[in-house]
Structures are given as C-alpha cells and as structure tokens.
Amino acid sequence: MTPTPFNLLPKTALKSVEVQKGDHLFRDGDRTFGLFVAQNTTVHLVRASEDGETIMIHRATPGTWFAEASLFSESYHCDAVAQQSGSVLIIDKTAVLKGLQEHDFAKGYCKILSVQVQLTRQMREILAIRSAKDRVYAGVVAGLLVGTVIDFAATVSLTHEATYRALRELVAEGKVLNPQRGIYQLHHH
C-alpha cells in the first residue's frame, strides 16, 4: 500500500527494502537519493553531538515518512537507524522532484507536508509541558499512545518509569482507563 501522493509516481520510483534492527538506511554525509516511508518498523533519525552523545532528532513511526528535506539537499544530515526488522519504502528523489511539476502530485505532496507541520507543532507543544503527568496526559489526548508504553515514553521524551508513574496517577484520577495490562486509553466522559 503506497501512501498518496507517491502512488502517482512511476512504479520504478518506489522500492521496498527489508531492514533488520540496527540497520542504517543512510548515514550523515551520504549523498541523498530519496525519501522514505517507514512501513512496519520505527526508524530513528540520530545525530552525534559535539561530545559524541547520540541525539534523536526524529522518530519515524510505521506509516510515516521521513528525510523529506533530502529533496533539496546534496547530503543527509543525520543517520537513519531501523529499530525493528521490517520494511521501508524508498522513494526516488529525482522522480519526486519531477512529480512536483505535476499538479496532482504537487498538491498531494503539499497536503502531507502540511499535516507533518501540524504534527510537529503539536509535538513541540507537548514536549514543552514541564510536568510529566500533564505531558503524558497531553500525549494520550493527542493519540500518541499507539504502541507500547516504552515507545510512547520515547515519543514524549520521558523515561518509561516516569511515564508509567504518570499513567498510574492519571488512572487513579479517572482521566485515563487501564482496561488491561499495558493498555491505556482516554476516559471519555
């Protein structure tokens, strides 16, 4: 299933590749060749800081795309590392640039970009919340708790201990339901 608008590109522009946990799709400084859709794996975009620490700059979850900045750049500015084995769709850069000259593709591309911008803004607002409990609640309300609590903790930039603690407090307050082990959902009044 190719996400819109990439389904409008010639079949040859799309290549699905299998990845294993820990595989690099590209490294910082590599020549850009395309953008990607994480199909059924999570991909972390990471950069090494001055002191050699690894900083995660983006977490691409299954069904989302990444490295869209590579279209207008000669080289990638980070490493992309697969977090589980699964598959990733590679979309040829030249085909996308050519596609942008066609109305339907360009319109579809702008549409997914604007959704991405909204999500990024929403994410920034959530990460700006200082209280762990309030941040976790905002993340649950935003529908970010889709996988495991550990993945969710990484998404909202908290330790999983702090995330579990916040979830337990929210359950005790009746704001979040915990119908079964590891499952948390919003309490709709």
C-alpha positions in Angstrom: 0.0 0.0 0.0 1.8 3.1 -1.3 0.7 6.3 0.6 -0.7 9.2 -1.5 0.7 11.0 -3.5 3.6 8.6 -4.0 1.2 6.2 -5.7 1.1 8.7 -8.6 4.8 8.2 -9.3 6.0 5.6 -11.8 6.4 2.1 -10.2 10.1 2.2 -10.8 10.5 5.2 -8.5 9.4 3.1 -5.5 11.4 0.4 -3.9 10.5 -1.6 -0.7 13.5 -2.8 1.2 13.7 -5.2 4.1 15.7 -3.9 7.1 16.9 -5.5 10.3 17.1 -3.9 13.7 20.1 -1.6 13.8 20.5 -1.3 10.0 21.4 2.2 8.7 19.3 3.4 5.8 21.7 6.3 5.3 24.4 8.0 7.3 25.2 11.6 8.0 27.1 13.0 4.9 25.9 10.3 2.4 24.6 11.7 -0.9 20.8 12.0 -0.9 19.0 9.5 -3.2 15.5 9.7 -1.9 12.9 10.0 0.9 11.4 7.2 2.9 8.3 5.8 4.3 8.6 3.5 7.4 6.3 0.7 6.6 6.2 -1.6 9.6 9.2 -0.5 11.5 10.2 2.5 13.5 13.2 4.5 12.3 15.2 6.8 14.5 17.0 9.8 12.9 20.0 10.4 15.0 22.9 12.8 15.1 26.1 12.7 17.1 26.6 15.8 19.4 29.9 17.5 20.0 30.7 15.2 22.9 29.8 12.1 21.0 26.4 11.6 22.5 23.7 10.3 20.2 20.8 12.7 19.9 17.5 11.5 18.4 16.1 14.3 16.2 13.1 12.4 14.9 11.3 9.2 15.4 9.5 7.9 12.3 6.7 5.5 13.3 5.2 2.9 11.0 3.2 4.6 8.1 5.0 7.9 8.4 7.6 9.3 6.0 11.0 10.9 6.7 14.0 12.5 5.1 11.8 14.8 3.1 14.5 17.6 3.4 16.8 15.4 1.3 14.9 16.6 -1.8 16.6 19.9 -1.7 19.9 18.9 -0.1 23.0 17.2 -1.6 23.6 15.1 1.5 21.8 13.6 4.5 22.3 15.5 7.8 21.8 12.6 10.2 21.8 8.8 10.4 18.6 6.8 9.9 18.6 3.6 12.1 15.9 0.9 11.9 14.6 0.0 15.4 13.0 -3.3 14.4 13.2 -5.6 11.4 10.5 -4.8 8.9 10.4 -2.9 5.6 10.9 0.6 4.4 9.8 2.2 1.2 12.5 4.2 -0.6 11.1 6.9 -3.0 13.5 8.1 -5.7 14.5 11.8 -5.3 14.6 12.6 -9.0 11.1 11.1 -9.5 9.7 13.2 -6.6 11.3 16.4 -8.0 9.8 15.6 -11.4 6.5 14.8 -9.8 6.4 18.2 -8.1 5.9 19.7 -11.6 2.6 17.9 -12.0 -0.4 19.4 -10.3 -2.0 16.4 -8.6 1.3 15.1 -7.2 2.4 18.6 -6.0 -1.0 19.2 -4.4 -0.9 15.8 -2.6 2.7 16.4 -1.5 1.8 19.8 0.0 -1.1 18.2 1.8 1.1 15.6 3.6 3.7 18.3 4.3 1.1 20.5 6.0 -0.1 17.5 8.1 3.5 16.9 9.1 3.9 20.6 10.1 0.8 20.4 12.2 2.0 17.2 13.9 5.4 18.8 14.5 3.9 21.9 16.1 1.6 19.7 18.3 4.6 17.6 19.3 6.6 20.7 20.2 3.8 22.0 22.4 3.5 18.6 24.2 7.3 18.4 24.8 7.2 22.0 26.2 5.0 20.8 29.1 7.2 20.5 32.2 5.1 18.3 34.4 5.4 14.6 33.4 1.8 13.9 34.3 0.5 16.8 32.2 2.8 15.9 29.3 1.7 12.2 29.4 -2.0 13.3 29.5 -1.5 15.6 26.6 0.2 12.8 24.7 -2.6 10.4 25.4 -5.2 13.1 24.3 -3.2 13.6 21.1 -3.4 9.9 20.3 0.3 9.3 20.6 0.0 6.2 22.7 -0.4 3.7 19.9 2.3 1.1 20.5 4.0 0.1 23.8 4.4 2.4 26.8 8.1 2.3 26.2 7.7 3.6 22.6 5.3 6.3 23.9 7.8 7.3 26.6 10.4 7.9 23.9 7.9 9.9 21.8 7.1 12.2 24.7 10.8 12.3 25.8 10.3 10.8 29.3 11.8 7.8 30.9 9.5 4.8 30.9 9.4 4.9 34.7 8.2 8.5 34.7 5.7 7.6 32.0 4.3 4.6 33.9 4.1 6.6 37.1 2.2 9.4 35.3 -0.2 6.9 33.7 -0.9 5.3 37.1 -1.7 8.8 38.6 -4.0 9.6 35.6 -5.8 6.2 36.0 -6.2 6.9 39.8 -7.7 10.3 38.9 -10.1 8.7 36.4 -8.7 10.6 33.4 -7.3 7.5 31.8 -8.6 4.0 31.7 -6.4 0.9 32.1 -8.8 -1.9 30.9 -6.0 -4.5 30.7 -2.3 -4.7 31.4 -0.3 -2.4 29.2 -3.4 -0.9 27.6 -4.3 2.7 28.4 -7.0 4.8 26.9 -8.6 8.2 27.3 -11.7 8.2 29.6 -14.5 9.8 27.6 -17.0 11.4 29.9 
